[in-house]
Amino acid sequence: MVYGQCCEILVDNPPAPTRATVEYSDIGICYCETALDAAADADAVVLVTEWLPYRDLPWGEIKGRMRQPLILDGQNFLPSTKLAALGFECLGIGR
């Protein structure tokens, strides 16, 4: 369990923000308006979906907002070669 242990969890979840905020209201997750907002000052971006719009996010701009350019791709969904060329460290889970 990570939350509550010296970290802050910011989430972008456009398909189901209302349901998620109700179901997980007790664990201190901050729901953001955009993926750019969720990446602000982040040490890592964790992707746990294959939602197509995330593949084409403005990754260069996202990198500029992060403290560390680290992506944990739980679905091996993102174009890791393209992101590495932008300066990200991409870790595909299960690779």
TIFIKOL-586869 format. One line per 8 residues: number of its first residue (from 1); their letters; for each residue x, y, z of C-alpha. Coordinates in nm, 3 decimals. Example, Ala and Ser with C-alpha at 12.3 -4.5 7.8 and 13.67 -1.06 7.14 Angstrom:
1) AS) 1.230/-0.450/0.780; 1.367/-0.106/0.714
% end
This chain:
1) MVYGQCCE) 0.000/0.000/0.000; 0.153/0.328/-0.112; -0.094/0.598/-0.022; -0.041/0.770/0.309; 0.328/0.680/0.306; 0.500/1.003/0.202; 0.339/1.021/-0.140; 0.056/1.199/-0.311
9) ILVDNPPA) -0.158/1.028/-0.571; -0.295/1.244/-0.851; -0.528/1.075/-1.098; -0.669/1.151/-1.441; -0.965/0.920/-1.504; -1.194/1.079/-1.764; -1.412/0.776/-1.842; -1.533/0.729/-1.484
17) PTRATVEY) -1.442/1.019/-1.253; -1.768/1.024/-1.058; -1.770/0.652/-0.983; -1.404/0.653/-0.880; -1.441/0.955/-0.652; -1.731/0.784/-0.473; -1.573/0.438/-0.448; -1.231/0.563/-0.335
25) SDIGICYC) -1.320/0.877/-0.144; -1.158/0.756/0.176; -0.798/0.710/0.056; -0.695/1.065/-0.032; -0.664/1.048/-0.408; -0.675/1.382/-0.587; -0.871/1.362/-0.914; -0.737/1.602/-1.178
33) ETALDAAA) -0.907/1.759/-1.478; -0.638/1.649/-1.725; -0.343/1.415/-1.758; -0.119/1.724/-1.770; -0.250/1.831/-1.431; -0.197/1.481/-1.290; 0.167/1.483/-1.409; 0.254/1.814/-1.243
41) DADAVVLV) 0.559/1.768/-1.016; 0.526/1.390/-1.046; 0.809/1.151/-0.974; 0.640/0.896/-1.201; 0.342/0.844/-1.426; 0.171/0.508/-1.384; -0.048/0.391/-1.669; -0.291/0.110/-1.589
49) TEWLPYRD) -0.522/0.129/-1.889; -0.518/0.088/-2.265; -0.742/0.390/-2.320; -0.641/0.511/-2.669; -0.627/0.887/-2.599; -0.342/0.827/-2.354; -0.117/0.696/-2.631; -0.119/1.036/-2.802
57) LPWGEIKG) -0.087/1.267/-2.504; 0.155/1.560/-2.537; 0.434/1.360/-2.375; 0.696/1.630/-2.430; 0.484/1.874/-2.233; 0.411/1.613/-1.968; 0.785/1.551/-1.925; 0.837/1.923/-1.872
65) RMRQPLIL) 0.592/1.919/-1.582; 0.739/1.617/-1.404; 1.018/1.608/-1.147; 1.148/1.281/-1.292; 1.065/1.151/-1.641; 0.962/0.799/-1.536; 0.670/0.604/-1.682; 0.548/0.273/-1.541
73) DGQNFLPS) 0.337/0.118/-1.815; 0.120/-0.152/-1.662; -0.025/-0.257/-1.996; 0.286/-0.228/-2.218; 0.065/0.005/-2.419; 0.272/0.317/-2.478; 0.526/0.363/-2.759; 0.831/0.316/-2.538
81) TKLAALGF) 1.084/0.389/-2.816; 0.919/0.725/-2.888; 0.903/0.811/-2.518; 1.267/0.710/-2.463; 1.363/0.946/-2.748; 1.188/1.223/-2.553; 1.401/1.141/-2.249; 1.164/0.922/-2.049
89) ECLGIGR) 1.266/0.611/-1.864; 0.988/0.365/-1.953; 0.934/0.052/-1.753; 0.686/-0.194/-1.895; 0.542/-0.417/-1.629; 0.558/-0.781/-1.729; 0.816/-0.736/-2.005
% end
